[in-house]
Amino acid sequence: MKSNTREATGQHTRECGVSAALKQGQITPTELCQKCLSLIKKTKFLNAYITVSEEVALKQAEESEKRYKNGQSLGDLDGIPVAVKDNFSTSGIETTCASNMLKGYIPPYNATVVQKLLDQGALLMGKTNLDEFAMGSGSTDGVFGPVKNPWSYSKQYREKRKQNPHSKNEDSDWLITGGSSGGSAAAVSAFTCYAALGSDTGGSTRNPAAHCGLVGFKPSYGLVSRHGLIPLVNSMDVPGILTRCVDDAAIVLGALAGPDPKDSTTVHDPINKPFMLPSLADVSKLCIGIPKEYLVPELSSEVRSLWSKAADLFESEGAKVLEVSLPHTSYSIVCYHVLCTSEVASNMARFDGLQYGHRCDIDVSTEAMYAATRREGFNDVVRGRILSGNFFLLKENYENYFVKAQKVRRLIANDFVNAFNSGVDVLLTPTTLSEAVPYLEFIKEDNRTRSAQDDIFTQAVNMAGLPAVSIPVALSNQGLPIGLQFIGRAFCDQQLLTVAKWFEKQVQFPVIQLQELMDDCSAVLENEKLASVSLKQ
Amino acid sequence: MAAPMLRWVGRGRLWTFARVDGGSCHRRGAPTGSTSNRIRGQSSVAQQPLYTTQKPRKGEHKWAAVVGLEIHAQISSNSKLFSGSQVRFSAPPNSLVSFFDASLPGTLPVLNRRCVEAAVMTGLALNCHINKKSLFDRKHYFYADLPAGYQITQQRLPIAVNGSLTYGVCAGKKQSQVIPKTVRIKQIQLEQDSGKSLHDDLRSQTLIDLNRAEGQLRVDANISVHHPGEPLGVRTEVKNLNSIRFLAKAIDYEIQRQIDELENGGEILNETRSFHHQLGCTMSMRDKEGKQDYRFMPEPNLPPLVLYDATSLPAGADPQQVINIDQIRETLPELPRVTRERLVQQYGMLLEHSFTLLNEVGLLEFFQNVIKETRAEPKKVTSWVLNTFLGYLKQQNLAVSESPVTPSALAELLDLLDSRTISSAAAKQVFEELWKGEGKTPGQIVSEKQLELMEDRGSLEQLCHSVMEAHPQVVMDLKEGNPRAINKLIGLVRKATQSRADPAMIKEILEKKLSS
C-alpha cells in the first residue's frame, strides 16, 4: 500500500510499496492474490484462517485487474489482499466467531467495515481465527484450535533458541499469538495479507500485534462503525486494524472511518480525511506522558527497559516527558469484569438455536431446547461469563455491581481526561507484560486469569473510548517482538498515528525472517520484495 | 417484531363503592353490585372503569379499588421503531423483517425519528413533562418470539412523565349527566414490540411471525382493593387485554373477586392473571418460575435520546438531526377536550352531544361541514346530525365516511326547512329519499314529490272549507264545545295537502272560519 505517500527526498519524490507496484504494473492483483493464497496454504499449520475465501478473492482480483488496466483504480487498497477476523459479518461467507454456536452460519450482509474495504477494491482472503466470541487473550480458546505465532518459526527466534541449551522439543514449544485477534495478527505477520481487521474490546487487537511484531491500532470509539461486528461488549468494542507499518494502518483507517447510519454510536463530526500522516520532523513541541501506575511488578524487565529507552528517546529528541498519574488504573480489571460479563450475558441471549446457528436435537420443550443448545454451543469461557453477567444484572445485585462498575468506569475515563488536560499529548505505556509465551506455558492458567493479566495495559483505554496503537519496538533476548503502546486523546487518532509513525521510524523494527519456514516460498520473499514487506516500504 | 410501540402507564385513581355480599370468587360474569360505565376514548389512552358509588348499608365496610393500566399502543408509522422495515397491517408472516428484526448477530438498532415525534406529541397531548434526555434499556427474557433475548424499552428514564387526562363519564338516569374525571399518567415510553407466537396445538409446534404490525392496543391492568384509610392491598396483574370491553369486564371481575376473597378470609397473591373471554373471569397464569427478573441494563447501542426546545436548540443545528419539542407542540391538533368545550360554547350544545360528535370517527367534521353550508340554527343541525343522521348510520352499521348523504345535501335540506319551504315531516321524507343515494338534491326531491309547503292561502282556505263541508259531524262537535275536535280537522286538512301545509296556518284558518 502506501503508494501515494510521497516522501520528499531532496528534489524528487519516491513511491514505494505494493500499491505503487500495482499502479506501475510491476505486479497484477491476480498475481498478488495468488502469491498470498499460496502463502496461506504454506502456513496452514499456523491456524490463522478459519475460512479461506479463495474464489471470492480471485474474482475480486480479476475485477481489480480490469480497473487497473482501464486506469480506474479505486485507490490505495485496490487489489490489496486483506483478512477479516471471523467475528465480522461477511455476506455469503461463513462467520463463526470460532464457536460451535455459529458453525455453518452464513450471514446475508456485510459488516460496514468489510463493505468499505470491498468498496475500495480490497481482496478478501478469508476469515481469521480467534478466541470463541473474542473472549480471551491468547487466541487459544476457539473451537477451531489455537493460533500459532509465526515468530515461533522465525530465523530470529530459532537462532536464539539454538544458543539456549535448555530448549525443549521444538514442535510442541510454539508460541501463542496473543489475542483475541490472533488469527488476524498471524495472517499479516506471515505475509498472507497486507492488512487485517481485528476487534478490540480490552486489547484484542493491540495484544496480538505486540506479540506478532505488528502495528495494532484501536480507533476512538465512535470513529469506525460496529455494524456487523458480532459484539462482545458493545460499549467498548471497536474494529481494530493490524498492519506491518503505521502508514498502512492510516490508509485502512481512512477507508473505514466515518459515520454510519446503521450504527448510532458513530460520530458525525467531520474528521480529517484521508488519514495522511505527515512525517514529523520535530518532536520538541510534543509532551509524552508516562503513567506511573503502569509500572507493575509483573512487568518483565526487558519490556520495562524498552519502555524507559523509548521515553529517553523522546526526551533526547526534545520532547517533554512527564510522569502522570491514572489513579484508578488498579480498579480497571475488576470493573471491566463486571461490565464485560453483563453485556456478554445480554448479547449472547440471542443465540438460542431458533433462527440460526447450532440447534440441539432435544425438542421436549422450548426451554429444554434453549438450555441444551447453549450448553453444546458455547465453551466454558463463554458460559462462565454469561453466568457472571446474569448474576450482576439481577435486580438485587444491579446497584452493587453494575452501577458501581459504571461509576468506576467514569473515574477511569476521567483519569485520562485529567492527564490530557495537564498538557500531555500522548501517553506511552507497555502493551503487554512480556513477549509471547509458549502455548504449553500459557494454558497453565485459565482464560479468566490470563485475560485479567494480559489486558492490564490495554483495557482502560476501551473503557475511556480512546484511540491507542501498539508499535513493535525491538526483539527480546529470545528474539521475539516487544511492542509499546501510545494512547491519544479521543478522536485525535491522526495525531496519535503521526507520533507513532515518528517513533516507528526511529526504532527500525526488524522484518520477520520466515525463509526457513516457507522454504520453497522463499522465492516469493527473496525475489519479490513486494510481498515481503508492507504496502509501504 | 420491533413494531414501534408506545407504552402508557397510567396510575389508577381510587374508586369507592359499596361492599357487596358474599358470592363465589369463581362466579362467572360481571360481579353484582357494581355497574361499570365507560367511555370510548378519543385515543387509546388509559381508560378507567367507574364504579358508581352506592350508599353502603349500615354496618357494611366500604371497599376502594385501585387500578393501574399499562397500555401498549402501536405507533402509526411507516417503518419500525428500530429498523427500516415496513409496518403494514395483515402483511404475510415474516415478510417485513429486516436483519435487525431477526436479531442477526452484529445488527444494531437505529431509532425511528417519526416514532420519537409521535411519542413527544402523545406526551404533550397527555399533559406530560417531556424529558429532554431519555434513555433506552434492555429487558431480558427468553421467549421464542423475542429473537434477541431482550426487548429494548425505556425503563429508567422514559421520554415523558407525570401527565394527566381529563375525561367525562356519563351518569344519571338517562346517562345524560357528564361527570369529569382525571386519570394520572405515570410515564410514556417507547418500546420495541416482540414477535407473535402462533401455536399449532395439533402438531405441537409454535410458529413465529416477526412482522408484528398488528394488535394496535394491548393493556395490562394492575388491580388491588383496600378499605379507605388503610394501606393499599396486594395487587394482581391481568395481562394481555386487547379490547376496552374485555378490559372493563376483567377489572370488574377482578375487583369483585378480590373483595370476595378477602371477605371470606382468603388472601390476594401478587400474581399474574389472564382473562378468559368466554367465561368472563380471570385466572392465575401460574408462572412456573414465579416473578421474572428482567435483568434490566442500559442499551449500549443507542446514545441518550436528546430533545430540544426553542431555548435549548443549538445554533445552526441541522433540522434533520434534532427534534424540537416546541415545533411539535405547534403541530398538535386541537385536543378533544378543547374541541368539546368549543362546541358547547359556540353552538350551545349539550356536553354529552359534544362527546357523541367526537367519539364517532368523522362525525365532527361532517357536522362542521353542514354548519358551514346551512343557514339553519346550530341546535337544529346538532339534532339532525345526532338523531336522524347518526340514527340511520347506526341502523345500517355504517361509518360516517360510508354515508350516502353528504354534508352539502343535509345542509340544503336544513335550509329548505329553515326557509319554511317544507315541513319537518316533509324534511324527514326528503332525508329518507336522500339516503337512497340516487344522486338527487333535496330541491329536486321536494319538487318531484311536491313536498313544498302550501304558501297559497287562498287554496288552503278552499281546502279547509271543503274539509269542513265533508265532515259536518266534527264541526258540530266543535261548536258544541269540544275544542279537541279541531285537531281532527287539522289532521284531515294536512292529509289532504300531503303534509305540505303548515299546521299553524291551518289551525288559524279553521278557527277563523269556525268563529265567523
Interface residues (C-beta under 8 A of the other chain):
Chain A: F88 S89 T95 C97 L102 Y105 P107 P108 Y109 A111 R226 H227 G228 L229 I230 P231 V233 N234 S235 P261 K262 D263 S264 T265 H268 S342 E343 A345 S346 M348 A349 R350 F351 D352 L354 Q355 Y356 T366 E367 Y370 N390 L393 L394 K395 Y398 F402
Chain B: F99 A102 S103 L104 P105 G106 T107 L108 P109 V110 L111 R138 H140 F142 A144 P147 A148 G149 Y150 T206 I208 D293 R295 F296 M297 P300 N301 L302 P303 Q321
